[in-house]
């Protein structure tokens, strides 16, 4: 994109100087030859170069920002699927399709600890329920 802009500005500068050297306005629109104003063409060239520098700088910032933002991975906040190429898929599918990486599963230390605590809590409740049914059955009989 920056190349196209630069080429466009070079074409504008070329037309400015072609008009100055060959009298492009007289050729295209007719009329009497005008006196050549080299200082005016130089000033016009300087203005076009300044505008080109501003436009090029702003466009480069915009393209860099778009490139930066396109590097983000979209993940659904609810189901944790990944948005890739206009569709949503599981993270494992995304790794396989986008990077040709095979995945496997494991458990992190925090989740292992949480699972063990939940299992211990479940077992404690089962034991309490079993004790309650043993004492409850003996009282009623």
PASEBA-1860 file (N, C-alpha, C; in nm, 3 decimals):
! residues 141
1> XXXXXXXX> 0.082/-0.118/0.000/0.000/0.000/0.000/0.087/0.126/0.000 ~ 0.194/0.122/0.080/0.283/0.237/0.084/0.353/0.258/-0.050 ~ 0.382/0.148/-0.120/0.444/0.160/-0.252/0.349/0.229/-0.349 ~ 0.222/0.189/-0.347/0.124/0.251/-0.437/0.111/0.401/-0.409 ~ 0.109/0.436/-0.280/0.103/0.578/-0.246/0.225/0.652/-0.297 ~ 0.341/0.593/-0.275/0.465/0.657/-0.319/0.467/0.675/-0.471 ~ 0.424/0.573/-0.543/0.418/0.582/-0.689/0.321/0.693/-0.730 ~ 0.207/0.701/-0.663/0.109/0.805/-0.693/0.167/0.944/-0.673
9> XXXXXXXX> 0.239/0.964/-0.563/0.299/1.095/-0.538/0.410/1.126/-0.640 ~ 0.486/1.023/-0.679/0.588/1.045/-0.783/0.524/1.083/-0.916 ~ 0.409/1.023/-0.946/0.337/1.059/-1.069/0.293/1.206/-1.062 ~ 0.244/1.249/-0.947/0.203/1.389/-0.931/0.323/1.482/-0.953 ~ 0.437/1.447/-0.893/0.558/1.529/-0.912/0.599/1.528/-1.059 ~ 0.591/1.410/-1.121/0.625/1.401/-1.263/0.536/1.488/-1.350 ~ 0.405/1.490/-1.320/0.312/1.575/-1.396/0.345/1.722/-1.373 ~ 0.379/1.759/-1.250/0.419/1.898/-1.223/0.537/1.939/-1.310
17> XXXXXXXX> 0.639/1.857/-1.315/0.758/1.891/-1.391/0.737/1.876/-1.542 ~ 0.653/1.780/-1.583/0.622/1.767/-1.726/0.548/1.891/-1.774 ~ 0.460/1.943/-1.690/0.391/2.066/-1.725/0.490/2.181/-1.737 ~ 0.586/2.184/-1.647/0.684/2.292/-1.649/0.776/2.283/-1.771 ~ 0.821/2.163/-1.803/0.917/2.146/-1.912/0.849/2.147/-2.048 ~ 0.740/2.074/-2.063/0.677/2.058/-2.194/0.554/2.145/-2.215 ~ 0.507/2.210/-2.111/0.385/2.289/-2.124/0.264/2.199/-2.138 ~ 0.249/2.105/-2.048/0.143/2.006/-2.053/0.004/2.070/-2.057
25> XXXXXXXX> -0.016/2.178/-1.983/-0.147/2.244/-1.982/-0.182/2.298/-2.120 ~ -0.085/2.356/-2.191/-0.111/2.407/-2.326/-0.142/2.293/-2.423 ~ -0.072/2.181/-2.406/-0.094/2.065/-2.495/-0.233/2.008/-2.472 ~ -0.274/1.992/-2.346/-0.403/1.931/-2.315/-0.521/2.026/-2.337 ~ -0.506/2.150/-2.298/-0.620/2.242/-2.297/-0.608/2.354/-2.400 ~ -0.499/2.359/-2.471/-0.481/2.464/-2.571/-0.440/2.595/-2.506 ~ -0.435/2.699/-2.585/-0.401/2.830/-2.533/-0.259/2.867/-2.566 ~ -0.222/2.982/-2.517/-0.090/3.037/-2.543/0.012/2.975/-2.449
33> XXXXXXXX> 0.134/2.955/-2.497/0.240/2.906/-2.408/0.261/3.004/-2.293 ~ 0.278/2.949/-2.176/0.299/3.031/-2.057/0.449/3.038/-2.025 ~ 0.485/3.143/-1.955/0.623/3.158/-1.911/0.651/3.051/-1.805 ~ 0.768/2.991/-1.812/0.804/2.885/-1.718/0.841/2.945/-1.583 ~ 0.789/2.882/-1.478/0.814/2.929/-1.341/0.881/2.815/-1.265 ~ 1.013/2.810/-1.270/1.087/2.702/-1.208/1.076/2.705/-1.055 ~ 1.075/2.823/-1.000/1.060/2.834/-0.854/0.924/2.782/-0.809 ~ 0.822/2.815/-0.883/0.687/2.766/-0.850/0.679/2.614/-0.858
41> XXXXXXXX> 0.742/2.555/-0.958/0.743/2.409/-0.970/0.822/2.346/-0.857 ~ 0.934/2.409/-0.821/1.013/2.360/-0.709/0.933/2.366/-0.579 ~ 0.862/2.476/-0.559/0.780/2.490/-0.437/0.666/2.387/-0.439 ~ 0.604/2.368/-0.555/0.498/2.266/-0.567/0.551/2.128/-0.536 ~ 0.670/2.098/-0.585/0.733/1.968/-0.557/0.758/1.952/-0.408 ~ 0.807/2.057/-0.345/0.833/2.053/-0.201/0.704/2.029/-0.122 ~ 0.596/2.096/-0.162/0.466/2.077/-0.094/0.418/1.933/-0.111 ~ 0.429/1.879/-0.233/0.386/1.740/-0.258/0.469/1.643/-0.175
49> XXXXXXXX> 0.599/1.667/-0.164/0.686/1.580/-0.084/0.646/1.586/0.064 ~ 0.615/1.704/0.114/0.572/1.717/0.255/0.441/1.643/0.278 ~ 0.346/1.660/0.188/0.218/1.590/0.201/0.240/1.440/0.192 ~ 0.327/1.396/0.100/0.357/1.254/0.088/0.415/1.199/0.219 ~ 0.506/1.274/0.282/0.567/1.229/0.407/0.462/1.213/0.516 ~ 0.370/1.308/0.526/0.264/1.301/0.627/0.172/1.181/0.600 ~ 0.125/1.170/0.476/0.033/1.060/0.440/0.102/0.925/0.458 ~ 0.227/0.916/0.415/0.301/0.790/0.427/0.320/0.752/0.574
57> XXXXXXXX> 0.354/0.848/0.658/0.371/0.822/0.800/0.242/0.775/0.866 ~ 0.131/0.843/0.835/0.003/0.803/0.893/-0.042/0.666/0.842 ~ -0.021/0.640/0.715/-0.059/0.509/0.660/0.025/0.399/0.721 ~ 0.154/0.423/0.739/0.241/0.322/0.801/0.195/0.293/0.943 ~ 0.161/0.396/1.019/0.110/0.373/1.155/-0.018/0.290/1.153 ~ -0.107/0.321/1.060/-0.233/0.247/1.050/-0.209/0.101/1.012 ~ -0.122/0.078/0.915/-0.092/-0.059/0.873/-0.023/-0.136/0.986 ~ 0.069/-0.072/1.056/0.134/-0.137/1.170/0.033/-0.173/1.278
65> XXXXXXXX> -0.061/-0.084/1.304/-0.164/-0.110/1.407/-0.254/-0.226/1.364 ~ -0.293/-0.228/1.237/-0.376/-0.338/1.188/-0.301/-0.470/1.195 ~ -0.174/-0.466/1.161/-0.093/-0.587/1.169/-0.083/-0.636/1.314 ~ -0.065/-0.543/1.406/-0.057/-0.577/1.549/-0.188/-0.638/1.596 ~ -0.300/-0.577/1.561/-0.430/-0.627/1.606/-0.466/-0.759/1.540 ~ -0.422/-0.781/1.418/-0.454/-0.908/1.352/-0.376/-1.023/1.414 ~ -0.273/-0.992/1.491/-0.196/-1.096/1.558/-0.263/-1.151/1.682 ~ -0.370/-1.088/1.727/-0.441/-1.135/1.845/-0.524/-1.258/1.811
73> XXXXXXXX> -0.534/-1.348/1.904/-0.615/-1.468/1.890/-0.751/-1.441/1.954 ~ -0.860/-1.454/1.875/-0.994/-1.433/1.930/-1.041/-1.560/1.998 ~ -1.073/-1.550/2.127/-1.122/-1.664/2.203/-1.254/-1.623/2.267 ~ -1.356/-1.708/2.249/-1.488/-1.681/2.308/-1.475/-1.681/2.460 ~ -1.531/-1.579/2.524/-1.523/-1.566/2.669/-1.608/-1.670/2.741 ~ -1.704/-1.730/2.672/-1.792/-1.825/2.737/-1.749/-1.970/2.711 ~ -1.734/-2.007/2.586/-1.704/-2.148/2.555/-1.558/-2.172/2.522 ~ -1.477/-2.065/2.512/-1.333/-2.071/2.488/-1.296/-2.129/2.352
81> XXXXXXXX> -1.388/-2.119/2.254/-1.353/-2.159/2.118/-1.273/-2.046/2.053 ~ -1.198/-2.081/1.950/-1.110/-1.986/1.883/-1.173/-1.943/1.751 ~ -1.175/-1.811/1.725/-1.223/-1.758/1.599/-1.109/-1.757/1.498 ~ -1.127/-1.832/1.388/-1.021/-1.844/1.287/-1.084/-1.859/1.150 ~ -1.046/-1.771/1.056/-1.094/-1.776/0.917/-1.247/-1.782/0.911 ~ -1.313/-1.688/0.977/-1.459/-1.671/0.974/-1.535/-1.789/1.030 ~ -1.474/-1.869/1.114/-1.548/-1.975/1.183/-1.489/-1.995/1.322 ~ -1.566/-2.061/1.406/-1.524/-2.085/1.544/-1.495/-2.233/1.561
89> XXXXXXXX> -1.386/-2.265/1.632/-1.345/-2.404/1.650/-1.279/-2.421/1.785 ~ -1.271/-2.547/1.826/-1.201/-2.578/1.950/-1.054/-2.542/1.936 ~ -0.991/-2.512/2.047/-0.850/-2.473/2.046/-0.763/-2.582/1.983 ~ -0.793/-2.706/2.010/-0.716/-2.818/1.954/-0.726/-2.819/1.801 ~ -0.846/-2.792/1.748/-0.864/-2.787/1.602/-0.783/-2.672/1.544 ~ -0.784/-2.558/1.613/-0.711/-2.441/1.564/-0.561/-2.470/1.555 ~ -0.505/-2.534/1.659/-0.363/-2.570/1.654/-0.336/-2.665/1.538 ~ -0.423/-2.761/1.520/-0.404/-2.859/1.413/-0.416/-2.796/1.276
97> XXXXXXXX> -0.518/-2.712/1.256/-0.542/-2.652/1.125/-0.448/-2.537/1.094 ~ -0.429/-2.448/1.190/-0.350/-2.328/1.165/-0.200/-2.350/1.171 ~ -0.154/-2.442/1.254/-0.011/-2.459/1.274/0.037/-2.601/1.251 ~ -0.055/-2.692/1.223/-0.020/-2.834/1.202/0.052/-2.890/1.323 ~ 0.000/-2.856/1.441/0.056/-2.903/1.567/-0.043/-2.999/1.630 ~ 0.004/-3.117/1.663/-0.081/-3.213/1.732/-0.085/-3.176/1.880 ~ -0.199/-3.198/1.944/-0.213/-3.163/2.085/-0.246/-3.288/2.166 ~ -0.218/-3.279/2.293/-0.256/-3.384/2.388/-0.306/-3.312/2.512
105> XXXXXXXX> -0.358/-3.387/2.605/-0.416/-3.326/2.724/-0.341/-3.368/2.848 ~ -0.344/-3.283/2.946/-0.283/-3.309/3.075/-0.362/-3.230/3.179 ~ -0.308/-3.218/3.297/-0.374/-3.140/3.401/-0.268/-3.057/3.473 ~ -0.300/-2.930/3.491/-0.204/-2.842/3.557/-0.211/-2.864/3.708 ~ -0.108/-2.825/3.781/-0.106/-2.846/3.927/-0.225/-2.782/4.000 ~ -0.267/-2.663/3.957/-0.380/-2.597/4.024/-0.509/-2.676/4.004 ~ -0.535/-2.721/3.881/-0.657/-2.798/3.855/-0.651/-2.933/3.925 ~ -0.533/-2.995/3.933/-0.518/-3.123/4.003/-0.553/-3.106/4.150
113> XXXXXXXX> -0.502/-3.000/4.210/-0.531/-2.974/4.352/-0.681/-2.951/4.372 ~ -0.740/-2.871/4.284/-0.884/-2.844/4.293/-0.964/-2.972/4.278 ~ -0.926/-3.057/4.181/-0.997/-3.182/4.159/-0.983/-3.274/4.280 ~ -0.864/-3.280/4.339/-0.843/-3.364/4.457/-0.926/-3.313/4.574 ~ -0.935/-3.182/4.592/-1.018/-3.126/4.699/-1.165/-3.158/4.676 ~ -1.211/-3.145/4.553/-1.351/-3.176/4.522/-1.379/-3.324/4.544 ~ -1.285/-3.410/4.508/-1.301/-3.554/4.527/-1.306/-3.586/4.677 ~ -1.218/-3.524/4.755/-1.218/-3.546/4.900/-1.348/-3.497/4.962
121> XXXXXXXX> -1.400/-3.385/4.916/-1.526/-3.331/4.966/-1.641/-3.426/4.931 ~ -1.641/-3.478/4.811/-1.745/-3.572/4.767/-1.739/-3.700/4.851 ~ -1.619/-3.750/4.876/-1.601/-3.871/4.957/-1.648/-3.846/5.100 ~ -1.617/-3.728/5.155/-1.660/-3.695/5.291/-1.812/-3.695/5.300 ~ -1.878/-3.637/5.200/-2.025/-3.635/5.199/-2.083/-3.774/5.187 ~ -2.019/-3.860/5.107/-2.065/-3.998/5.094/-2.054/-4.072/5.227 ~ -1.941/-4.052/5.298/-1.922/-4.117/5.427/-2.025/-4.068/5.530 ~ -2.051/-3.936/5.528/-2.151/-3.882/5.620/-2.289/-3.939/5.588
129> XXXXXXXX> -2.320/-3.951/5.462/-2.450/-4.006/5.421/-2.460/-4.152/5.461 ~ -2.350/-4.226/5.448/-2.350/-4.368/5.485/-2.367/-4.383/5.637 ~ -2.300/-4.298/5.715/-2.312/-4.304/5.861/-2.454/-4.267/5.903 ~ -2.511/-4.168/5.834/-2.646/-4.125/5.866/-2.747/-4.235/5.837 ~ -2.729/-4.310/5.731/-2.825/-4.418/5.699/-2.808/-4.535/5.795 ~ -2.683/-4.558/5.845/-2.660/-4.667/5.942/-2.727/-4.632/6.074 ~ -2.711/-4.510/6.123/-2.771/-4.472/6.249/-2.920/-4.454/6.234 ~ -2.964/-4.407/6.123/-3.106/-4.387/6.101/-3.180/-4.519/6.090
137> XXXXX> -3.119/-4.620/6.030/-3.182/-4.751/6.014/-3.194/-4.824/6.146 ~ -3.096/-4.806/6.238/-3.097/-4.873/6.368/-3.199/-4.815/6.461 ~ -3.230/-4.687/6.455/-3.323/-4.620/6.545/-3.466/-4.660/6.508 ~ -3.491/-4.668/6.377/-3.628/-4.698/6.332/-3.662/-4.844/6.350 ~ -3.571/-4.938/6.371/-3.596/-5.082/6.368/-3.595/-5.142/6.497
END
